[in-house]
Structure formats: structure tokens, C-alpha cells
Amino acid sequence: MPATISANTPTVHSTICFYRLLREKRCTYTLSFFAITCKTSNSTKRKLQRMAEFIANLDTPLLRLSHQDVFTLRDAVQGVHVFGGIGSGKTSGSGKALASAYLRAGFGGLVLCAKPDEVELWLQYAAANGRLNSTLLFGDRGGGFNFISYELARQGDGGVGSVIECLMRILDAARMTNPNAGRGSEAFWEDATRQVLRNCVPVIYAAKGEVRIPDIIRFVQSAPTSLDQLKSDDWQANSFMFACLAKARREPVRSMREDEFDKAASYWRDEFAQLDHKTRSNIAISLSTALDRFNRGRLHEAFCTKTTLVPEMCFHGTIIIMDMSALTWNEDGVIAQQLFKFMWQRAVLARNGLDPQHRDRPVFLWADESQYFVNAFDTDFQSTCRSARACTVFLTQSLPTYYAKLGGENAKHKADMLLANFVTKVFHNNADPETNRWAADTIGRTLQRRANWSESEGSSNSHGMNTGEGRNWGSNSSLSYSHGGNQGSHSSSYGSSSGGNENWGRNRGLSSSSTRSDGFSETMDYEIEPAEFGRVLKTGGPANQNQVTGIWFQAGKTFNDSARNYLHVRFRQ
């Protein structure tokens, strides 16, 4: 584990966020979040200075794909998606090559982890490429990010709406982790839940000057269930919601516009209290069940206490590794990483509003087994992140994994929309026919020449008796050739025959023939047949001399080495 930059480093301010510092002009943000929040030793300053070195020119080569072709930073910011079946070598082949290239180039980044060994793997990558002191672990080995306080510090009083969107991401991630969740009326429940939060969070913020998840749960659970209860003195005396409304109205800690307050009060009185009992209960239960994860345990410790890291640290070279793998933290790990990914993506998209020194360094988002972490916002992010110098790399096994995780009637369309925004796609050995067909369709069809050939040979022999005498003998041969047909086909044929006859009280004869034809036809067909992706690509290991091969496709580009939009590439494990 890196010793210099860690989530527990005492030099990190525990409660001050990046945007508050900028707003109050209390710092000069030069090297990293650490440099602006604390006094640093000379040794740390030297390490931070090394972190400040990075590649900025978009035409700088990051990888050499062949003797004549390179992969540049300009290519990287357009996104890379890697496909490969189990044991195909996608992680140890193209994945390792890309990760090492990004680290050597000085990128900051966020690494999402599905498998428990990914944290150690990335620490090895960082050590091998001189970036170990840039890594920061968040999860099992420490770290804290109070996302609600962060959003309110980042946007001030206007951050309440952003907090609501963050909470909606938690609920969406929670639904995706439930394989039995019904999606037929998903839009209704999403709209209803957002409406509850929109009329809850601003009131709590006005009444208390902060927003905490336990308060959101208490507020909704104490809401009136009827107009009679709303008028009850006993309910008013014991309801947390009523206390917040009264405080926000009479003695607010944070000002709330009168018309906004009236809309919130009207919602709880005229709409929520009069909903069907079952509908109201389902909304309240689904909200409290999802958010209750953050009420206690490791999610509470990571996201609802102190802040020791913020996404903007990546703008200055930090590599945040999510030490909460989906296969050990299970649903908590997926929800936590989806939440932090969303916050990171929003920070990246907003970075172009900062001073130039905060937006020059490229950053990357890395997700192996990306099906665990995709959501609807990824399409929006990938379509706009190029200008923010964000380089996304997703790795997964097959298309059906996305369909299953995204779910619903439009799962295929959602996956297609997401994948369309990755300009570079790398295909490794795969046993899934649907993914292989899609790969073949992605690379495309061209005019293909198909040869044909045929040949035949025959012979005959006869003999018998004849009363006459005489003799005759003859032979003939022929040659023919034709050219024409459909799209350049041609054929040729050759033939010969010989025979004889002798009549001396008998006859006898012999004949033989042979024909041969060849030609070709042209038709539109796959550049690479779907079966080739599961048959000829090497998967590494001793049997393949530790070599992994793949097809590197890039839309809109013709590679010099192949004169095609794809290239056969080779990686050493």
C-alpha cells in the first residue's frame, strides 16, 4: 500500500472541499489537493512535483500498434471499449497495455474494481510505471467522501438539486443490483421518488443548514398519511417533518424562497397525504430501504462522515482506486462505486469552467467488468467528455452482460447508445456468437472476391463381333473460353477425345474426355467472419507463448499497416 498519499494521510483537511477553498480564495491550487490544504515536507513537495509532469499534446503517441500505426492521446479521449470472453487475455493484454500507457503519460484517474485482486493489480501497474506515490485507496483501507457536504460546498445553496440527483443515482444503482426488480413501471416510481426528494431535501436544508441521510428517512417516515392526521395535535408534536417545516418557515438556518416553501408544504398536504395507501407505502419503503445502507456500516463511514478526498484530486495526477470490490462488498460495492463514479463524472464535465491549470491534465475512467457499473448517465458523459480530456476505458465479456444489467424493454438500445460513443473498440477471443456478429457488423462489409473451380473426367471402352472387314480411326479436341457474367466472372473449358474402329470379324473402341472450369465472383461480405473472433485469436498463456492477439478497430480511421479500419494487434502478457 502506498505510504505517501493515502486516504488516512494526516495532511489532508478532513472537512474542507475543493470548491469552497476556491470560492473563498484561501489557496493557490498548483500541484494537488494535498499541496493546497496543508504544509508539506520537502520530500512530499518533490513527489508532488513529479506528479505534475504529464502529456498534454493531443497528438502524442501513447502506444505503438504496428510499425506504421500509433495510438495517440487524441484517440484516447474518444474512448476505448474492450471485449473478450473468459480467459481471452483482455485484462492482461490490451488492458495492461492501455493502463501502463496512461500511467506513463501522467494521467490522473478513477479505477472501479469488480474483483478483489484488482486493487493489488493496479498498485503493481503504478509501481512498474513510477506512479505508486500518486495512488489513493478509497474503501477497505480508509478514506471518506461526504458526498452531500461536497455538493453543497461545490455549489452552495444551489447544490440542493444536485444532492437530489446523487440520491437518485443511489436508488437507481440499488434497483440494478436487484435481479427481481420490476421495470415495467420504472418511470413512474422514478418520477414519484424524485418528487418526494425535491419536496424534502430543500426543507431539511433550510431548517438545519445541512442534509443528512438519516434526516431524509425520518422526514419521509413521519409524513402525514391523511388530512385528519395532518391536523392532529399529537402528530404535529411528534412529527420530524412538521418540525422541519415549522423551522424552515419561521427560523430558517438557510433561507428558502417563500414560493418554494409553499410548493413543498402543498405537496405534503395535498398530494402525498392523499395518495393511495399502498402507493405511498411503496414509495416510502423503497426510498428508506435504499438510503438505509448509508445509515450504518461501511457505506456510512465512507460517504456520510468526514471528507478526506474529492474527485478533483485526479485533475492533478491522483489515481483513486476504489478499494471496495463488487465481489466482496457485493451490492454495497456496486452502489458505492456507481455513486462515486457519478460524482467524478460530473466534476470532470465541469472542469472546463475552472482555471487552465485545473483542466490541462488528461484523466481516465477505468472499469474492468464494466457491466457492474454502467448506468444511464454513462452515455451522456461519454458523448461530451472528450473536451474535458477524459479517457474512458471499459472492459467486459459480451453484449448480453450489458443487456442483463441494464434491464427493461430498451436494454439493447441503451447498450447500443453507450457503445456508439466509444470510437475505439478492441475485440479479443470470444465464444459469444451475438458479440462476434456485432463485432463483424461494426468492422463492416466490403466487396469480397470469391473463387470457384470445377473439374470432371470420364472414359469408356467397348468391343464386339462384326462380319465385315475394314478399319477407321479418328480423334478430335476442342478448347473454349468465355468471359462475362455477373461482376467479372469468367470460365474456361478444355476437352479432347480419340477413338478407333477395326473390323476384322470384331470391333473395338476407346474414348476418354475431361473438362475443367474456374472463375470468381464478387459480393459484399464481412471483412472478418464472426466465427474468426472465436477461432483464430490467441488467448495468451504458455500454449501461446504468453501472447494475446486481438482486432483493434477505430471508426473513421484507415490504419497504415492494414489499409483498413481495423488492425490485427499482438500483446505480450
Secondary structure in CASP SS format (residue, H / E / C, confidence):
PFRMAT SS
TARGET T0000
AUTHOR 0000-0000-0000
METHOD secondary structure of the structure
MODEL  1
M C 1.00
P C 1.00
A C 1.00
T C 1.00
I C 1.00
S C 1.00
A C 1.00
N C 1.00
T C 1.00
P C 1.00
T C 1.00
V C 1.00
H C 1.00
S C 1.00
T C 1.00
I C 1.00
C C 1.00
F H 1.00
Y H 1.00
R H 1.00
L H 1.00
L H 1.00
R H 1.00
E H 1.00
K C 1.00
R C 1.00
C C 1.00
T C 1.00
Y C 1.00
T C 1.00
L C 1.00
S C 1.00
F H 1.00
F H 1.00
A H 1.00
I H 1.00
T H 1.00
C C 1.00
K C 1.00
T C 1.00
S C 1.00
N H 1.00
S H 1.00
T H 1.00
K H 1.00
R H 1.00
K H 1.00
L H 1.00
Q H 1.00
R H 1.00
M H 1.00
A C 1.00
E C 1.00
F C 1.00
I C 1.00
A C 1.00
N C 1.00
L C 1.00
D C 1.00
T C 1.00
P E 1.00
L E 1.00
L E 1.00
R E 1.00
L C 1.00
S C 1.00
H C 1.00
Q C 1.00
D C 1.00
V E 1.00
F E 1.00
T E 1.00
L H 1.00
R H 1.00
D H 1.00
A H 1.00
V C 1.00
Q C 1.00
G C 1.00
V E 1.00
H E 1.00
V E 1.00
F E 1.00
G C 1.00
G C 1.00
I C 1.00
G C 1.00
S C 1.00
G C 1.00
K C 1.00
T H 1.00
S H 1.00
G H 1.00
S H 1.00
G H 1.00
K H 1.00
A H 1.00
L H 1.00
A H 1.00
S H 1.00
A H 1.00
Y H 1.00
L H 1.00
R H 1.00
A C 1.00
G C 1.00
F C 1.00
G E 1.00
G E 1.00
L E 1.00
V E 1.00
L E 1.00
C C 1.00
A C 1.00
K C 1.00
P C 1.00
D C 1.00
E H 1.00
V H 1.00
E H 1.00
L H 1.00
W H 1.00
L H 1.00
Q H 1.00
Y H 1.00
A H 1.00
A H 1.00
A H 1.00
N C 1.00
G C 1.00
R C 1.00
L H 1.00
N H 1.00
S H 1.00
T E 1.00
L E 1.00
L E 1.00
F E 1.00
G E 1.00
D C 1.00
R C 1.00
G E 1.00
G C 1.00
G C 1.00
F C 1.00
N C 1.00
F H 1.00
I H 1.00
S H 1.00
Y H 1.00
E H 1.00
L H 1.00
A H 1.00
R H 1.00
Q H 1.00
G H 1.00
D H 1.00
G H 1.00
G H 1.00
V H 1.00
G H 1.00
S H 1.00
V H 1.00
I H 1.00
E H 1.00
C H 1.00
L H 1.00
M H 1.00
R H 1.00
I H 1.00
L H 1.00
D H 1.00
A H 1.00
A H 1.00
R H 1.00
M H 1.00
T C 1.00
N C 1.00
P C 1.00
N C 1.00
A C 1.00
G C 1.00
R C 1.00
G C 1.00
S C 1.00
E H 1.00
A H 1.00
F H 1.00
W H 1.00
E H 1.00
D H 1.00
A H 1.00
T H 1.00
R H 1.00
Q H 1.00
V H 1.00
L H 1.00
R H 1.00
N C 1.00
C C 1.00
V H 1.00
P H 1.00
V H 1.00
I H 1.00
Y H 1.00
A H 1.00
A H 1.00
K H 1.00
G C 1.00
E C 1.00
V C 1.00
R C 1.00
I H 1.00
P H 1.00
D H 1.00
I H 1.00
I H 1.00
R H 1.00
F H 1.00
V H 1.00
Q H 1.00
S C 1.00
A C 1.00
P C 1.00
T C 1.00
S C 1.00
L H 1.00
D H 1.00
Q H 1.00
L H 1.00
K C 1.00
S C 1.00
D H 1.00
D H 1.00
W H 1.00
Q H 1.00
A H 1.00
N H 1.00
S C 1.00
F H 1.00
M H 1.00
F H 1.00
A H 1.00
C H 1.00
L H 1.00
A H 1.00
K H 1.00
A H 1.00
R H 1.00
R H 1.00
E C 1.00
P C 1.00
V C 1.00
R C 1.00
S C 1.00
M C 1.00
R C 1.00
E H 1.00
D H 1.00
E H 1.00
F H 1.00
D H 1.00
K H 1.00
A H 1.00
A H 1.00
S H 1.00
Y H 1.00
W H 1.00
R H 1.00
D H 1.00
E H 1.00
F H 1.00
A H 1.00
Q H 1.00
L C 1.00
D C 1.00
H H 1.00
K H 1.00
T H 1.00
R H 1.00
S H 1.00
N H 1.00
I H 1.00
A H 1.00
I H 1.00
S H 1.00
L H 1.00
S H 1.00
T H 1.00
A H 1.00
L H 1.00
D H 1.00
R H 1.00
F H 1.00
N H 1.00
R C 1.00
G H 1.00
R H 1.00
L H 1.00
H H 1.00
E H 1.00
A H 1.00
F H 1.00
C C 1.00
T C 1.00
K C 1.00
T C 1.00
T C 1.00
L C 1.00
V C 1.00
P H 1.00
E H 1.00
M H 1.00
C H 1.00
F H 1.00
H H 1.00
G C 1.00
T C 1.00
I E 1.00
I E 1.00
I E 1.00
M E 1.00
D E 1.00
M C 1.00
S C 1.00
A C 1.00
L C 1.00
T C 1.00
W C 1.00
N C 1.00
E H 1.00
D H 1.00
G H 1.00
V H 1.00
I H 1.00
A H 1.00
Q H 1.00
Q H 1.00
L H 1.00
F H 1.00
K H 1.00
F H 1.00
M H 1.00
W H 1.00
Q H 1.00
R H 1.00
A H 1.00
V H 1.00
L H 1.00
A H 1.00
R H 1.00
N H 1.00
G H 1.00
L C 1.00
D C 1.00
P H 1.00
Q H 1.00
H H 1.00
R C 1.00
D C 1.00
R C 1.00
P C 1.00
V E 1.00
F E 1.00
L E 1.00
W E 1.00
A E 1.00
D E 1.00
E C 1.00
S H 1.00
Q H 1.00
Y H 1.00
F C 1.00
V C 1.00
N C 1.00
A H 1.00
F H 1.00
D H 1.00
T H 1.00
D H 1.00
F H 1.00
Q H 1.00
S H 1.00
T H 1.00
C H 1.00
R H 1.00
S H 1.00
A H 1.00
R C 1.00
A E 1.00
C E 1.00
T E 1.00
V E 1.00
F E 1.00
L E 1.00
T E 1.00
Q C 1.00
S C 1.00
L H 1.00
P H 1.00
T H 1.00
Y H 1.00
Y H 1.00
A H 1.00
K H 1.00
L H 1.00
G C 1.00
G C 1.00
E C 1.00
N C 1.00
A H 1.00
K H 1.00
H H 1.00
K H 1.00
A H 1.00
D H 1.00
M H 1.00
L H 1.00
L H 1.00
A H 1.00
N C 1.00
F C 1.00
V C 1.00
T E 1.00
K E 1.00
V E 1.00
F E 1.00
H C 1.00
N C 1.00
N C 1.00
A C 1.00
D C 1.00
P H 1.00
E H 1.00
T H 1.00
N H 1.00
R H 1.00
W H 1.00
A H 1.00
A H 1.00
D H 1.00
T H 1.00
I H 1.00
G C 1.00
R E 1.00
T E 1.00
L E 1.00
Q E 1.00
R E 1.00
R E 1.00
A E 1.00
N E 1.00
W E 1.00
S E 1.00
E E 1.00
S E 1.00
E E 1.00
G E 1.00
S E 1.00
S E 1.00
N E 1.00
S E 1.00
H E 1.00
G E 1.00
M C 1.00
N C 1.00
T C 1.00
G C 1.00
E E 1.00
G E 1.00
R E 1.00
N E 1.00
W E 1.00
G E 1.00
S E 1.00
N E 1.00
S E 1.00
S E 1.00
L E 1.00
S E 1.00
Y E 1.00
S E 1.00
H E 1.00
G C 1.00
G C 1.00
N C 1.00
Q C 1.00
G C 1.00
S C 1.00
H E 1.00
S E 1.00
S E 1.00
S E 1.00
Y E 1.00
G E 1.00
S E 1.00
S E 1.00
S E 1.00
G E 1.00
G E 1.00
N E 1.00
E E 1.00
N E 1.00
W E 1.00
G C 1.00
R C 1.00
N E 1.00
R E 1.00
G E 1.00
L E 1.00
S E 1.00
S E 1.00
S E 1.00
S E 1.00
T E 1.00
R E 1.00
S E 1.00
D E 1.00
G E 1.00
F E 1.00
S E 1.00
E E 1.00
T E 1.00
M E 1.00
D E 1.00
Y E 1.00
E C 1.00
I C 1.00
E C 1.00
P H 1.00
A H 1.00
E H 1.00
F H 1.00
G H 1.00
R C 1.00
V C 1.00
L C 1.00
K C 1.00
T E 1.00
G C 1.00
G C 1.00
P H 1.00
A H 1.00
N H 1.00
Q C 1.00
N C 1.00
Q E 1.00
V E 1.00
T E 1.00
G E 1.00
I E 1.00
W E 1.00
F E 1.00
Q E 1.00
A C 1.00
G C 1.00
K C 1.00
T C 1.00
F C 1.00
N C 1.00
D C 1.00
S C 1.00
A C 1.00
R C 1.00
N C 1.00
Y E 1.00
L E 1.00
H E 1.00
V E 1.00
R E 1.00
F E 1.00
R E 1.00
Q C 1.00
END
